[in-house]
């Protein structure tokens, strides 16, 4: 198998803070790797090292077969990068922004304008191409920023929380763009706090926490680590919540969670569900809702780390 990105033992320290603490990564060519974790987990630090913007304090990494430290120039010729905030010049039009990037990449003016027109059409920005980007919506700016990262036709694209601050509609539109890149065979490393985003887009997922990779696998593989399925029971009468929780806890031999009028618990053997239903029926408890579903990535993250994915960065981890 050929890998577009490989890293072994990546480390980066800021004083006593270990932004990266021995990270290993492998991304096969043409795949999308989702990197999950809260702010301060080390996701952006890893991207900066892989994109040659930051030197590691330990370990090594290759992108496209080139060492990110010793062969940084070759790496830069292969990659594109979109950060957390759109890096477009607001005083220039959409066309001018893209042409400028093309010229910086040594394209002729004609080739740069041709490539700009292709990307504006691809990202549904043709009609806005002649307007100053300060008039663009947040979603339009993000699409233009992504278009700029594709001017040089990169083989590997780093997307560092590209949907931060976008409304749900703009986020969904950007997901469609990323799926198109996958179809074109571009290798993508996507960092995100939005677990649904990784669930929708990623072929493979790694979970970062405190500078380390704490889990890796496909979405389904990670979901299986929490029991595979989740039972949810909402009694018709809220007065029966505690009783339902006791029944579920006794039969599953674990402590369920109770929130929003619903009792939830991980289930490894779906065969126990009829026993719960019978016990509730014997007690005269009516379930308004009862469902068995796969675990969500949010539940996986909570089980792995003990906290939710969306948390504020620690003060010392500004660059993480």
C-alpha positions, 0 to 999 in steps of 0.5 A: 500500500502506498501512503501519501502521509506517514508520521512516526513519533512526532513530538512538539513541546512548548515549555512544559506543554506537550502539544504532540507527544509521539504521534503516529499517522498513516494516510493511504493515497486517495483516502480522507483521514479525519483527525478528531479532538478538542481545541488544544489536542494537537491537531493544528500542530500536527498539520503545521508540521506536515505542511512544513510550517513548523519543525518537530522536536522529535520524530519524523514525517513524510508527505508524498515520500518526501521528508517534511524537514529535509525536503520541505520544498518538494513537500510544498510543491505537492500540498494545499492547505486551508486553515481555520479562517479564510486567508483571502484578501478582502480588497481583491475580487474572487478572480484576483485572489485566485490569479494572484495565487496562480502567479505566485506559483509561477503560472503565466497570467493566462494559465492563472486566469484559466485555472481561476475560472475553472475553480470559480465554476467548480465552487459555484462562485462564478457570478461572484468572481468579479466582486470584492471578497469583503462582500462574500458570505462566510460560506463563500469565503471558505469556498474561495479559500479552498479554491485558492488551495487547489490552484496548484492541483495538490496531491495532498490537501490539509483542511484544518477545521475548515467549517469553523464558524459556518452555519449548517447550510454553508457547512453542508455545502463545503462537505459536498466540495470535499466529497468532490475532492475525494472523488478526484483522488486527492488525499485529504487530512481533515481536522475537526471538532465536529464529530458528525463531519468526520462521520460524514466524510472520513474513510478513517479516523484518529482521535487526538487528546492531550497530544496523543492518538488515543484511538484509530479506525473507521467510524464503525470500528470506533463506534463498536468500542462503546458497545456498538449500540445504544438503547434509549427508553423514554417513559410515557410518564416522567415519574417512571424515569428512575424506575426505568433506569433501575430496570435497564441497569439491573438487566445490563449490569451497568449504570445508564445515563438519564437526561432529557427524559430519556434513559440511555445505555450501551448494549453489546447483546441486542437480545437483552432488549426484549427482557427489558421490555417484559420487565417494564411491562410487568411493572406497568411502565409504558414506553413512549419511545424505545429505540436501539441505534448505533453509538454516535462518534460523540458517545465514542469520544466521551467514552474514550476521553471522559469529556466532549469533543468541543472544549476550549483550548488550554491557555498554554496550548495556543499553537496546538 
